[in-house]
Each structure stands twice: as structure tokens, then as C-alpha cells.
Amino acid sequence: MTDKRDKFVRLAENRVNKALKDIQLIGNLCNRHAYEYTDDDVRKVFRALQEALDSSKKRFTESGSQSRGEFKL
């Protein structure tokens, strides 16, 4: 493999695995005995995640601009 390919594979594996772990941690927030939240909060969380995923996917298929917004409820 080329150096650029090796770097892509290494970074992609690390970043995707970190994102998957963080998504699993978000899932842990569903415990209503430990946390209080509304259905609207849940919709906002998943809307923000979906928008970030869509934006990243778009950057692979187009020359889309990078978005670095932070999530806030």
C-alpha cells in the first residue's frame, strides 16, 4: 500500500472506532433512572448526529465545506 493509503486506513479505523464508542455512550443516556430528558431532547440529539454524518458523507462525494459546529440542547 502507499503511504497515503496506509495513513487513511490507520486514521479511518481509529476515528470510526472512537465515534462508534462515543455513540454507544450516547445510548447509555437512555437510562431514565439516572437522567431526565424529553422526547424533544432525544430528537435534537439524533438530528445533530444525523446532520454531522450527512455532512461528512457529502464531503466524500462533493467538495463540500467543513462544518465544525458544536452540539447544544
C-alpha positions in Angstrom: 0.0 0.0 0.0 1.0 3.6 -0.5 1.9 5.9 2.4 -1.3 7.9 1.8 -3.4 4.7 1.8 -1.7 3.5 5.0 -2.4 6.8 6.7 -6.0 6.8 5.6 -6.6 3.3 6.8 -4.9 4.0 10.2 -6.8 7.2 10.8 -10.1 6.0 9.5 -10.0 2.9 11.7 -9.1 4.9 14.8 -11.6 7.7 14.2 -14.5 5.4 13.3 -13.9 3.2 16.3 -13.8 6.2 18.6 -17.0 7.5 17.0 -18.7 4.2 17.5 -17.7 4.0 21.1 -19.0 7.6 21.7 -22.3 6.7 20.0 -22.6 3.7 22.3 -22.0 6.1 25.3 -24.8 8.4 24.0 -27.0 5.3 24.0 -26.3 4.9 27.7 -28.1 8.2 28.3 -31.4 6.4 27.8 -31.5 5.3 31.5 -34.4 7.3 32.9 -33.5 6.3 36.4 -30.2 8.2 36.1 -31.2 11.0 33.6 -34.1 13.3 32.9 -34.8 14.2 29.3 -37.7 15.0 26.9 -38.6 13.4 23.6 -37.6 16.8 22.1 -34.1 16.4 23.6 -33.8 13.0 22.0 -34.9 14.3 18.6 -32.3 17.1 18.9 -29.5 14.7 19.7 -30.2 12.3 16.8 -30.9 15.2 14.4 -27.4 16.7 15.3 -25.8 13.3 14.8 -27.5 12.6 11.5 -26.6 16.1 10.2 -23.0 15.6 11.1 -22.9 12.2 9.5 -24.7 13.5 6.3 -22.2 16.4 6.1 -19.2 14.1 6.4 -20.6 11.7 3.8 -21.2 14.7 1.5 -17.6 15.7 1.7 -16.5 12.4 0.3 -18.8 12.8 -2.8 -18.6 16.6 -3.3 -16.2 19.3 -2.5 -18.4 20.4 0.5 -17.2 22.7 3.1 -16.2 21.6 6.5 -18.7 22.2 9.3 -17.3 22.4 12.9 -20.5 23.3 14.8 -20.9 22.2 18.4 -24.0 20.4 19.6 -26.1 22.2 22.3 -29.5 21.3 23.6 
